[in-house]
Amino acid sequence: MKPNGYFGKLLEVNLSTGEINKKQIPEDDLKNFIGGRGLGMKILWDKLSGPGVDPLSPENPICYMPGPFSGFPIPSASRTCIVTKSPRTSPVNSEYKHASTMSYSNIGGFWGPELRFAGYDGLVVTGKADKPVYIKIEDDKVEIKDALKYWGMGTDQFDVDFYDELKDHKFETCYIGPAGENLVPMSSIIHTAARAAGRGGTGCVMGSKNLKAIAVKGTKQPNVAQHKEYLKLLENIRQTFMEEDEDVKSWRYGGTANALTSSSKNGTQAVKNYSEGAFKEIQEIGTEANRKKVWKRDFACFACQLSCKKSGIAKGSYAVMVHDGPEYETGTMLGANLAISDLAGLHKLIVVADDYGIDIISLGNTLGFLMEAHERGLIDKEYLDGINLTWGNVEAALEMIHKICKKEGIGDKACRGVKYMAEQIGNQSSNFAIHVKGHELAAWNVPVDNEWWSVCYATSNRGACHLNGGTPKAQDEMVLNDSLGACSFAAQWYKDEVSYANFLSAITGIKWNEEELRKAGTRIFTLEKMFNYREGFEKEDDHIPEKFFRNEFSYGEHKGAIVERTDFKQYMNEYYKKRNWDIETSRPTNEVLKDLNLEFTIS
Amino acid sequence: MEENKKRYSRRHFLQDMIFGGAGIIVLGSFGVSIITDEKKQVIKAIAVDFDKCTGCRTCETACAASNHKVKINGEWVDGLGNPFYSNINVHHFNPDVDIPSTCALCPDAPCIDACPVAPDLRTGRKALYRDEELLTIKNDKERCIGCTQCAQACENLRGGVIRPNDKTKKPERICTLCNGNPQCVKYCPYGALDYIEMPNDRDLTNLAPKEIAQRLIKKYYNIDITEAEL
């Protein structure tokens, strides 16, 4: 039985045994967890035998999850959420050696829609191949194939060379680079040489399975319950975008890079390892500079009207072909956060990091931490293998990236991120290690708008996440975007008649309203929380880095900005109350769990 | 075929006007003179402005939806737009360029030339023929023998847009112009597609996506790349 809007089919590949199964997804799971991040979380819960599983063991499943919108030309619904157990996070206390949170990271482009064209609502990979392999999916035909010759190849070259073997550009591919192969914990999964499921170490889990790549191509599409209603909604939402309001133009012009300058102005940018909220040289690396000097082309994901991906050629201190960037995150983390304003140098760092397949947010954060530790004299050049890692030093940052991705010398430690480095360096360096639960913060600084950002980072289920949202409502909505396959950048246009709820109703034939959809978001977020709680993450893990209580911005419009401890405590208590979670432990109450049909998490 | 390659190499290019269906690159500005078919009728087809294309594939979904209608409660309406069935196809390349490719309604139509089915005595049509109304290329499924000569001609000499059906081997993916209101043009969010009278140039010919990609990569990124490297 094929439910409307879905195939009801999960592709399961076990790389240890070579078994390939096409499994029916329970209809209740589709209804309760929708798809993408939500359905991925439910599968993760079901597949793992219990808490404490080593995320790099064969048992840990990695789920590649499009959503119910994927594969339909609904504008900006191209995203695939990758869900697994995190190799990045750890709690303050736990009885389990390998305790870690769940992890998710999503990727735009064309891969998720193509997996649906092949006839699946998700792909789950378990086990570990005894040599490097890739998975090739062509509708019903699924093969595990040798990838030995590609092991060690950078993502850019692989993106090109892989097609020599596939012999058809209609395959969509996602893959890891050398960082993932080397089991660098902060590795990403790359698609089209630049789009990345960057966060949470999904590339490392893929590498631990000896899985280099997944290629997929298909000819199918799910059924839609209310065909005419769906067509009407599609026509309306297309017209909404076609009107080309200022926001549409702005996305097309600069993508997220527009925020480089605006965030700096607002004091919300990560600058010099989060010491400041504004970067004086931000104009050097902002949208205007890139439009003038670097960008040549705009690119969109499947059926997207915003085209926020930019490519071009950077020239100057380095000459590089740019597949994408800087975006706000990559430009801030490898630019402002390291006090780097050399535009070509910044591009070089981004391109090299993407080629290795590493999370640029965690990478930039780690480099910033080391620069600060170096500046403070807690470590010297010798500790850094002779690299003169100082603010603004592109060459030194580049050398360090090579070391991290190859796990050479200092890189073998640094690749584990700031929490680990602070433990190694000691001397209270943890005071400026900018992470939550072991996962580094992203490019949005905390002290200005600190209620939003404190809650956002402290409570995100994959460890610090800028896309988590600063209120329960915002969080539940973000969960829904990630579960539907929709892009949060376009969510603002889906309102009133052309709401996500109406699209989902037309597609599935199940009548969804805003309230029910919100509840599904709450359900998914709460299941993630229960997963983490089961691993041992409690209230003390919902913290923000010490630096935000100790460091005042020293210049700019927001000079003196800092977070008050009492305020933070109050934000968190209010947050737990709104969620109806236990204020002492942070555990969702049984009442909440029952109301959300999550009884199965009560042990 | 050898002769064709020579013709390509003789071509000179105007910098910015790159057209295409499957990639006609045009010299000179719009509409100086216009392409006509054998009977001097003006050919209108889908032109691509590669500067504007972002590779979003909305055109594919609009094409597939319009050309593969479904019957709902007795009424024929657009399908769901599975891009696999689209007549226009967007090809991605690295370095980043996207090439929407569709039938260019070539005035000399090598696909029709290649069709071995004898012309009908009354209409003069082979199995593959040019329709009088919109000058699109059509296939008479009744008379088509599924020899795939047309697809091979398009593949070898032009953009390679014609694909034989997996089972019947009869040609598919030929642009219908959606009865004069091409849906790919209507729904392209970036205004990268246009339905226009094709400007005339003796060398004006449909190119393969890889060949267009090569030229655009040179243009945008100043990178020389061979077809084999794409």
Interface residues (C-beta under 8 A of the other chain):
Chain A: G71 F72 P73 P75 F110 F117 D156 D159 V160 H169 T192 A193 G218 T219 K220 Q221 V224 H227 K228 Y230 L231 R238 F241 M242 K296 R297 D298 F299 A300 C301 F302 A303 C304 Q305 S307 S311 G312 I313 M321 H323
Chain B: T54 G55 C56 R57 T58 T61 A62 A65 V70 I72 V77 D78 L80 G81 N82 P83 F84 H91 H92 F93 N94 P95 D96 V97 D98 Y187 P189 Y190 Y220 Y221 N222 I223 E229 L230
